[in-house]
Amino acid sequence: MVTSRWKAASAQTASPRRRGAVLERAILDAALEQLSTVGWNGLTMEGVAAGAQTGKAAVYRRWPSKEDLVAEALRAGLPRFESAPDLGSVREDLLALCRQAREAMYSRPGFALRSVIHECDTIQAERFHGVIFEGVVEPTIKLLREVITRGIERGEVRGDAANGYVFDVIPAMMMYRSKMCASEWDDRDLEEMIDQLMVPLLRPTGV
């Protein structure tokens, strides 16, 4: 199940005069909104302040640069994968995991993250490497490892399949086709990727 650390924080009711954590959440929320609509290049500290209905000074007082603000907004808002699907077969588990990934990719924080990845130059992108790795890459690999390891234990998956190249396939395919082919990854696309690519890749020799 994909949940958002941001969603829980945003559910609290803001006081009429926002300050402290409530105001910070409003500013981070506005930053995500700008990233998901106008992208990294279009985001401005002034626009974020206007979206949060606060003054520009309140934004700069907490985050001295656009990079600092965006890093914190992504860290707070990115959905996270809490548990690996366990539906009895590696095919069904991978499909369920892909659906979770699709939900995260097309969430508002997911759009925000992609705007950062696609629009930032090399130096700027390095600023977000830790956020992306800790918030997206590491959790995804962890769950893929769990799914594939269970498949090995059931005899569905070849014993040497739990490696970095295999773990990279699904995230790489979903990002590539989303960016280069404008794929929205409907259920049929996900099923074809699993059936035509992942299942043959993982199948034990001689099966």
Order of alpha helices (4+ residues) and beta strands (2+ residues): beta-alpha-alpha-alpha-alpha-alpha-alpha-beta-alpha-alpha-alpha-alpha-alpha-alpha-alpha-alpha
